[in-house]
Amino acid sequence: MIRSQLTVLEQAQTYLKSANSVQYTNIIKPHFMSSAGAHMRHILDHYQSIIIGLVNGIINYDRRNRGGDIELSPDAAFIKIEHIKMFLLSLSAEQMNQAMKLSTEISTSERKV
């Protein structure tokens, strides 16, 4: 599992190396409602929720940062990914098997109309 996450994060870093700040923050309307940077920040926020959750005992996907450097700077996102990769590589077997509580407004079992 860790290997697959590292692969995904490395793919993101490959993209970040190729994008400049204008491309990263541009919103291509009408096809998209947010920038690549906003999407990247959203993804990395979920990893950060897991990291914080291991310390607090609960993964809370609703308490995420929005905006900030990661959304505006490919370099900041690249550095954040490096930190996430180091975290993933540092996980012990005990941490990987730890039962966790999850809090989120999104449900896969309930349909809200």
N, C-alpha and C positions, 0 to 999 in steps of 0.2 A: 504494500500500500504506500509506504513512504517513497519507494522508488518511482511509482507512477506520479505522485504529487511533485516530486523533484523534476520529473520530465516535463510536466505541465508548466511548472514555474520557469524552467529553462526556456521553454517555448515562448513564454511571455517576455522573458529577458531578450530573446532574439528579436522579437517585435520592437521592444523598447530601444534597442540599439539602432534600429532602422528608422525610427520616427523622430522628427524634430518637434519642437514645442508647438508650432502652429498646427501640424498634422494631429498631434496628440490632443489638443484642446478644441479643434474644429468640430462643429456639429453639422453633419451633412443632412440638411433638411431637404425634402420632407421625409426621407427614409429613416432617420434616426432622431431621437429626442434628446440625446445626450452625447457627449464626446467619448472618444476612446479612453481618455484619461478618467472620466467619470465611471466608465465600466471597469477599468482597471482598479480604481479605488474601491469600488463596490466589492469586487472579488477579494482584494487584499483585506478589506474590513472583515470578511468572513473568516479568513485565516486568523486575524488578530482576535476575533471573538473566541476562537478555540484556544489560543494561547492564554488569554485572560481567564477563560473558563477553567482551564486546568489548575490555575492558582485559586480561583474563587469557588470551584466546585459546581459551577453552573455555566453552560454556554448560552449566552443571551444574544441572539442574532438581531434583536431589536435595538440594542444599545450599541450602535456603531457610529464612528466618526463620519462626517460628511464634509466634502470640500477639502481644503488643505493642499499641501505641497504635492502629495501623491497624485492628485487629480490634475495638477497643472504642470508637473515636471516629470518627463520620462526618467531623468536621472534619479529623482527622489523615489520613484516607483521601483527602479532597478535596485537601489540600496535597500529598500524595504523588503524586496524579494530575497535579497541576500540574508537578511536577518531571519526571515521566515524559514529559509532553507537550513540555516544553522540550527534553529529551534527544532525543526523536524529531525535533523540528524542527531540531536542530543536526547531525543525521547528514549526513555528506558522501556523495557518490556512491561514493567509494572504500570507505567503511565499509559502505554498503548492499550492495556487491558482494563484500565480503570473505568468503572461505570460512571456516567455523567448525566446530569440533568440538563434538559434543553428547554429554552424559552424562546418562542417565536410567535409572531402574529399570524404567520402563514401556516395553513394546515393542508396536508395532502388527503386527509380523510373527510373533511367537512367542506361542503360546497356553499359558498356565500354568493348570493345574487344581489 
